[in-house]
């Protein structure tokens, strides 16, 4: 690797290192899911941002990812939605490519040609399946606690209208669909990263007066802000006042 002003510039080629994959999936909670929309002519790819939940498997298995959304609306049907396609596909499922990216730094070179970003990413090539309604609450618990650990047990659990839907009031209660994406064979999961500072440049640039280095990116969560109609005397949970995505 090449030495730079901010340390070693290192590009990690796609790997199947389970430790790195697990760390990215546990630290993140937003993914992008790409799939082919068979309702379009010609068929076109779609990529949708989603919140996910990660259920870690016992080593060496990676486990399962869950994403969720509303059922198809009877008044405003949208057959191109991934959740609708998966629900209608049954045991066949829908082929997807899911990605999770964590940004760690901006990398500034003496020339913009050497500018880059420090990142860690996971790419999952697999199949998404709609799970049965009796399993929805367990999957939602995994998703909720992945994003805000501990919050499921201190909240009201979803009722049957929220899970199954209400045909008489679909605007408020369309129902919930949860998709499962297994991370183990036959799925393909890879990790890739870029760490360190800018690549070393020509000596004429190194001897110049232009600045080079990195600008770290960190997530900062502010103090919890209670709802305007929150009953007085309700204490803010510790899992919010001490919220962190790392360690």
Secondary structure, DSSP 8 states (H G I E B T S, - for coil): -EEETTEEEEEEEEE--HHHHHHHHHH--EEEEEEEETTSSS-EEEEEEEEEEEEE-STT--EEEEEEEE---SSS--TTSHHHHHHHHGGG-EEEEEEEEEEEEEEE-SSGGG-EEEEEEEEEEEEEEE--GGGHHHHHHHHHHHHSTTTTTTS----HHHHH--TT-TTT---EEEEEEE-STTSEEEEEEEESS-----HHHHTSS---EEEE-----------TT--TT----HHHHT--S--
